[in-house]
């Protein structure tokens, strides 16, 4: 492990050493405007594998990459109008723009659905390193998974077990960094700005309307499934602490079951998902990484009245680890809200609207 103290007079030497390390498949810790990041050449499979081993990556949590400008970004992702607006108005800066990837990075960098998060940090040192390297560098916080984000090298090393310190080939020590929030993550793949993680840059006033947190204009069943997966990505850690209910509201054939298929796909459930119109409730086990529980798929079309809702046994599923997708939830939305405090659960309202034969406008509202 080589630690270089950053100073302007040694800037070129440090950049050259970082590029040399990255070119040889090494791991570099570097400062950004948010916290210390950790990077490898995002196109080098062996280097990415080493990084994954170090990070002990939680399944379902994709990486992002740092590029030096929008031109480099366009080599690796498809930039639509929504993304272009973010590039022009907010980058460089603390924002990660998620787009459809072009499959040009190592396996494990893009998400399992072929999307890739792009960062253009507001920090000249890492931009110069990436520019000199000529390829994107992974951009994730330098801490191991589930450890605090590091704002100093000493804090990073104090939290690292000895066996992991050897993974770090070069550390660029720029002193104690300001304790800024992480980057805001915005998914643009479904032609809307969907904030997946709120960070330093806030878009509440720009895109949210009375707790509207995610929105998609889907053009086919596949995109509705994709949106279900995207919603599950944003709220993946909620079931670790409390039950998560998704109250699905929309007309017959609006896409509620397709959306639930996307949830199941993200939870790595391989069983066929169909609407439980006659069984009322179907349950599916999931278990990956730190995530374990059940997906409960409920169709209340044939349920008549609050007492019958209780008799379905829904309350026995309201426990930590479980994700409950309720179709026709508009029939019982007030009753579901009443359960929120009693069972300490999280509820999302998901509204489906027909636009055309295959097109839907889907809105997700957060109860908090």
C-alpha positions as CSV (number, residue, x, y, z in Angstrom):
1,X,0.0,0.0,0.0
2,X,1.5,3.3,-1.2
3,X,0.1,6.5,0.5
4,X,0.9,9.8,-1.3
5,X,0.1,13.1,0.4
6,X,-1.5,15.4,-2.1
7,X,0.0,18.8,-2.8
8,X,-0.2,21.0,-5.9
9,X,3.5,20.9,-6.5
10,X,3.4,17.1,-6.7
11,X,0.1,17.0,-8.7
12,X,1.6,15.7,-12.0
13,X,3.6,13.1,-10.2
14,X,0.6,11.9,-8.3
15,X,-1.6,11.8,-11.4
16,X,1.1,9.8,-13.2
17,X,1.4,7.3,-10.3
18,X,-2.4,6.9,-10.2
19,X,-2.6,6.2,-13.9
20,X,0.3,3.8,-13.7
21,X,-1.5,1.9,-10.9
22,X,-4.8,1.8,-12.7
23,X,-3.1,0.6,-15.9
24,X,-1.5,-2.3,-14.0
25,X,-4.9,-3.4,-12.6
26,X,-4.4,-1.7,-9.2
27,X,-6.9,-0.2,-6.8
28,X,-6.7,3.6,-6.1
29,X,-8.3,5.5,-3.3
30,X,-8.9,9.2,-4.3
31,X,-10.7,12.3,-3.0
32,X,-13.9,13.6,-4.4
33,X,-16.3,16.4,-3.6
34,X,-18.4,14.0,-1.5
35,X,-16.0,11.6,0.3
36,X,-13.0,9.4,-0.5
37,X,-13.8,7.1,-3.5
38,X,-12.2,3.9,-4.7
39,X,-11.4,3.2,-8.3
40,X,-10.1,0.7,-10.8
41,X,-10.1,0.7,-14.5
42,X,-13.8,0.0,-15.2
43,X,-12.9,-2.0,-18.4
44,X,-10.4,-4.3,-16.6
45,X,-12.2,-7.5,-15.5
46,X,-9.5,-8.6,-13.1
47,X,-9.3,-5.2,-11.5
48,X,-13.1,-5.0,-11.1
49,X,-13.1,-8.5,-9.5
50,X,-10.5,-7.4,-7.0
51,X,-12.7,-4.3,-6.2
52,X,-15.8,-6.5,-5.7
53,X,-13.8,-8.7,-3.3
54,X,-12.7,-5.7,-1.3
55,X,-16.2,-4.1,-1.2
56,X,-18.0,-7.4,-0.4
57,X,-20.6,-5.8,-2.7
58,X,-24.2,-6.2,-1.5
59,X,-26.1,-7.9,-4.3
60,X,-28.5,-5.6,-6.0
61,X,-26.3,-2.6,-5.5
62,X,-24.6,-1.7,-8.9
63,X,-21.4,0.3,-9.3
64,X,-21.0,3.7,-11.0
65,X,-18.1,5.1,-13.0
66,X,-16.3,8.4,-13.1
67,X,-15.7,9.9,-16.6
68,X,-14.0,13.2,-17.5
69,X,-16.8,14.7,-19.6
70,X,-20.1,13.9,-21.5
71,X,-18.2,12.8,-24.6
72,X,-16.5,10.0,-22.7
73,X,-19.8,9.2,-21.1
74,X,-21.5,8.8,-24.5
75,X,-19.0,6.0,-25.3
76,X,-20.3,3.9,-22.5
77,X,-24.0,4.8,-22.1
78,X,-27.0,6.0,-24.2
79,X,-27.7,9.6,-23.3
80,X,-31.4,10.5,-23.8
81,X,-32.9,14.0,-23.5
82,X,-33.5,13.7,-19.8
83,X,-29.9,12.7,-19.2
84,X,-28.5,15.4,-21.5
85,X,-30.3,18.0,-19.5
86,X,-28.6,16.8,-16.3
87,X,-25.2,16.7,-18.0
88,X,-25.6,20.3,-19.2
89,X,-27.0,21.8,-16.0
90,X,-25.6,19.8,-13.1
91,X,-22.3,18.2,-14.1
92,X,-19.6,18.2,-12.9
93,X,-21.2,17.9,-9.5
94,X,-22.5,15.5,-6.9
95,X,-25.0,13.6,-9.1
96,X,-24.9,10.1,-10.6
97,X,-26.9,9.8,-13.9
98,X,-28.1,6.3,-14.6
99,X,-28.6,5.4,-18.3
100,X,-28.7,2.4,-20.5
101,X,-25.2,1.0,-20.8
102,X,-23.5,0.0,-24.0
103,X,-21.8,-3.1,-22.6
104,X,-18.3,-1.7,-22.8
105,X,-17.3,-2.1,-19.2
106,X,-16.2,-5.1,-17.2
107,X,-18.9,-7.6,-16.0
108,X,-20.3,-6.4,-12.6
109,X,-20.0,-2.7,-13.4
110,X,-23.3,-2.3,-15.2
111,X,-26.4,-3.5,-13.3
112,X,-27.8,-6.9,-14.1
113,X,-30.4,-5.0,-16.3
114,X,-27.7,-3.3,-18.4
115,X,-27.8,0.2,-16.8
116,X,-24.8,2.2,-15.8
117,X,-24.4,5.2,-13.4
118,X,-22.1,8.0,-14.6
119,X,-20.3,10.5,-12.4
120,X,-18.4,13.6,-13.4
121,X,-17.0,14.6,-10.0
122,X,-16.5,18.2,-9.2
123,X,-12.9,17.5,-8.3
124,X,-10.2,18.3,-10.7
125,X,-7.7,15.6,-9.5
126,X,-9.9,12.6,-10.3
127,X,-11.0,14.2,-13.6
128,X,-7.4,14.7,-14.6
129,X,-6.6,11.1,-13.7
130,X,-9.5,9.8,-15.7
131,X,-8.6,12.1,-18.6
132,X,-5.0,10.9,-18.6
133,X,-6.1,7.2,-18.3
134,X,-8.5,7.6,-21.2
135,X,-11.0,5.2,-19.7
136,X,-13.7,5.4,-16.9
137,X,-12.8,4.6,-13.3
138,X,-15.2,3.0,-10.9
139,X,-16.7,5.6,-8.6
140,X,-17.9,4.2,-5.3
141,X,-17.1,5.2,-1.7
142,X,-13.9,3.7,-0.4
143,X,-15.4,2.1,2.7
144,X,-16.3,-1.6,2.8
145,X,-20.0,-2.3,2.5
146,X,-21.9,-1.3,5.6
147,X,-19.0,0.8,7.0
148,X,-19.2,4.6,7.3
149,X,-18.3,6.8,4.3
150,X,-14.7,7.9,4.8
151,X,-13.8,11.6,4.9
152,X,-10.2,11.0,5.9
153,X,-7.7,8.4,5.1
154,X,-7.2,7.7,8.8
155,X,-10.9,7.0,9.3
156,X,-10.9,4.7,6.3
157,X,-7.9,2.7,7.6
158,X,-9.2,2.5,11.1
159,X,-12.4,0.8,9.8
160,X,-10.5,-1.7,7.6
161,X,-9.6,-5.2,8.8
162,X,-5.9,-5.8,8.2
163,X,-6.5,-8.4,5.5
164,X,-8.3,-5.8,3.3
165,X,-5.6,-3.1,3.6
166,X,-3.5,-5.1,1.2
167,X,-6.1,-4.7,-1.5
168,X,-5.4,-0.9,-1.7
169,X,-2.4,-0.3,-4.0
170,X,-2.4,3.5,-3.9
171,X,-4.1,6.0,-1.5
172,X,-4.1,9.7,-2.4
173,X,-4.4,11.5,0.9
174,X,-5.9,15.0,0.5
175,X,-6.5,15.5,4.2
176,X,-9.9,15.7,5.9
177,X,-12.7,16.3,3.4
178,X,-15.9,18.3,4.1
179,X,-18.6,16.0,5.3
180,X,-20.9,16.3,2.3
181,X,-23.7,14.0,1.5
182,X,-23.1,11.3,-1.2
183,X,-24.1,12.0,-4.8
184,X,-27.8,12.1,-5.7
185,X,-28.6,9.1,-8.0
186,X,-31.0,9.8,-10.8
187,X,-32.3,7.1,-13.1
188,X,-33.2,8.3,-16.6
189,X,-33.7,5.0,-18.4
190,X,-37.5,5.3,-18.5
191,X,-37.6,8.8,-19.9
192,X,-38.3,10.4,-16.5
193,X,-36.1,11.7,-13.7
194,X,-36.4,9.1,-10.9
195,X,-34.4,10.0,-7.9
196,X,-33.0,6.6,-6.6
197,X,-31.0,8.2,-3.7
198,X,-31.3,11.7,-2.4
199,X,-27.9,13.2,-1.8
200,X,-26.0,16.5,-1.9
201,X,-28.1,17.8,-4.8
202,X,-31.8,17.9,-4.1
203,X,-34.5,17.7,-6.7
204,X,-37.5,17.8,-4.4
205,X,-38.8,21.1,-5.8
206,X,-38.0,20.2,-9.4
207,X,-39.6,16.8,-9.9
208,X,-41.7,15.9,-6.8
209,X,-45.4,16.7,-6.5
210,X,-46.9,16.0,-3.1
211,X,-44.7,13.0,-2.3
212,X,-44.4,11.7,-5.8
213,X,-41.0,10.0,-5.7
214,X,-40.8,7.9,-8.9
215,X,-42.6,8.0,-12.2
216,X,-42.4,6.1,-15.6
217,X,-44.1,6.3,-18.9
218,X,-43.9,2.7,-20.0
219,X,-44.5,1.7,-23.6
220,X,-44.8,-2.1,-23.2
221,X,-45.1,-4.8,-20.5
222,X,-41.3,-5.2,-20.5
223,X,-40.8,-1.6,-19.4
224,X,-43.5,-1.9,-16.7
225,X,-41.5,-4.9,-15.4
226,X,-38.3,-2.9,-15.5
227,X,-40.0,-0.1,-13.5
228,X,-41.0,-2.6,-10.8
229,X,-37.4,-3.6,-10.5
230,X,-36.3,0.0,-10.4
231,X,-38.7,0.8,-7.5
232,X,-37.5,-2.3,-5.6
233,X,-33.9,-1.1,-6.1
234,X,-34.6,2.2,-4.5
235,X,-36.4,0.6,-1.5
236,X,-34.3,-2.5,-1.2
237,X,-33.1,-1.9,2.3
238,X,-36.5,-1.0,3.8
239,X,-37.5,-4.7,4.4
240,X,-34.3,-5.1,6.5
241,X,-36.0,-2.9,9.1
242,X,-39.7,-3.1,8.5
243,X,-42.4,-4.7,6.2
244,X,-42.8,-2.9,2.9
245,X,-46.3,-2.6,1.3
246,X,-46.8,-1.5,-2.3
247,X,-50.5,-0.5,-2.7
248,X,-51.1,-1.0,-6.5
249,X,-54.0,1.0,-7.8
250,X,-55.3,0.9,-11.4
251,X,-57.9,-0.6,-13.8
252,X,-58.0,-4.2,-15.0
253,X,-55.0,-4.8,-17.3
254,X,-53.2,-1.6,-16.3
255,X,-50.0,-3.4,-15.4
256,X,-50.2,-4.2,-11.7
257,X,-49.1,-7.9,-12.2
258,X,-46.3,-6.9,-14.6
259,X,-45.0,-4.4,-12.1
260,X,-45.1,-7.2,-9.4
261,X,-43.1,-9.4,-11.8
262,X,-40.4,-6.7,-11.8
263,X,-40.3,-6.7,-8.0
264,X,-39.9,-10.5,-8.0
265,X,-37.2,-10.3,-10.6
266,X,-35.2,-7.8,-8.5
267,X,-35.6,-10.1,-5.5
268,X,-34.2,-13.0,-7.6
269,X,-37.4,-15.0,-7.4
270,X,-37.4,-17.4,-10.4
271,X,-41.0,-18.7,-10.0
272,X,-43.7,-17.6,-12.4
273,X,-45.7,-14.6,-11.1
274,X,-49.4,-14.5,-12.0
275,X,-52.3,-12.6,-10.5
276,X,-53.7,-14.5,-7.5
277,X,-57.3,-13.6,-8.4
278,X,-58.7,-16.9,-7.0
279,X,-56.1,-17.8,-4.4
280,X,-56.1,-14.2,-3.1
281,X,-52.5,-14.5,-1.7
282,X,-49.4,-16.1,-3.2
283,X,-46.1,-16.1,-1.4
284,X,-42.6,-16.5,-2.7
285,X,-39.4,-16.8,-0.6
286,X,-36.3,-14.7,-1.5
287,X,-32.8,-14.9,-0.1
288,X,-29.8,-13.2,-1.5
289,X,-26.9,-11.3,0.1
290,X,-28.2,-9.7,3.3
291,X,-31.8,-9.8,2.1
292,X,-34.1,-12.6,3.1
293,X,-37.9,-12.8,3.4
294,X,-41.1,-13.3,1.4
295,X,-42.7,-11.5,-1.5
296,X,-46.5,-11.6,-0.7
297,X,-48.6,-11.0,-3.8
298,X,-52.2,-10.2,-3.0
299,X,-55.2,-9.6,-5.3
300,X,-58.2,-8.1,-3.4
301,X,-60.6,-8.1,-6.4
302,X,-62.8,-10.7,-4.8
303,X,-62.3,-9.5,-1.2
304,X,-65.4,-7.7,0.0
305,X,-65.1,-5.5,3.1
306,X,-62.6,-4.8,5.8
307,X,-63.5,-7.9,7.9
308,X,-62.9,-10.1,4.9
309,X,-59.6,-8.4,4.3
310,X,-58.5,-9.3,7.8
311,X,-59.7,-12.9,7.3
312,X,-57.4,-13.2,4.3
313,X,-54.5,-13.3,6.9
314,X,-52.7,-10.3,5.5
315,X,-51.6,-9.2,9.0
316,X,-49.5,-12.3,9.6
317,X,-47.3,-11.2,6.7
318,X,-46.7,-7.7,8.1
319,X,-43.2,-8.5,9.5
320,X,-39.7,-7.4,8.8
321,X,-38.2,-8.9,5.7
322,X,-41.5,-9.1,3.8
323,X,-42.5,-7.2,0.7
324,X,-46.3,-7.1,0.1
325,X,-47.7,-6.1,-3.3
326,X,-51.5,-5.6,-3.0
327,X,-53.5,-5.3,-6.3
328,X,-56.7,-3.3,-6.2
329,X,-55.4,-1.6,-3.1
330,X,-57.7,1.4,-3.7
331,X,-60.5,-0.7,-2.2
332,X,-58.7,-0.8,1.1
333,X,-56.2,2.0,1.0
334,X,-57.5,3.6,4.2
335,X,-57.3,0.3,6.1
336,X,-53.8,-0.3,4.8
337,X,-52.8,3.2,6.0
338,X,-54.3,2.4,9.4
339,X,-52.0,-0.6,9.6
340,X,-48.9,1.5,9.0
341,X,-48.5,2.6,12.6
342,X,-49.8,-0.6,14.2
343,X,-47.3,-2.8,12.4
344,X,-44.5,-0.2,11.9
345,X,-44.5,-0.7,8.2
346,X,-43.6,1.3,5.1
347,X,-46.3,1.9,2.4
348,X,-45.9,3.1,-1.1
349,X,-48.9,4.0,-3.3
350,X,-48.4,3.0,-6.9
351,X,-51.0,4.4,-9.4
352,X,-51.4,3.0,-12.9
353,X,-53.0,5.0,-15.7
354,X,-53.9,3.9,-19.3
355,X,-52.4,6.2,-21.9
356,X,-52.7,4.1,-25.1
357,X,-53.2,0.4,-25.8
358,X,-49.7,-0.5,-24.5
359,X,-48.6,2.7,-22.8
360,X,-49.0,3.4,-19.1
361,X,-48.2,6.3,-16.8
362,X,-47.1,4.9,-13.4
363,X,-46.5,7.0,-10.4
364,X,-45.1,6.0,-7.0
365,X,-45.9,8.0,-3.9
366,X,-44.1,7.7,-0.6
367,X,-46.2,7.9,2.5
368,X,-43.4,9.5,4.6
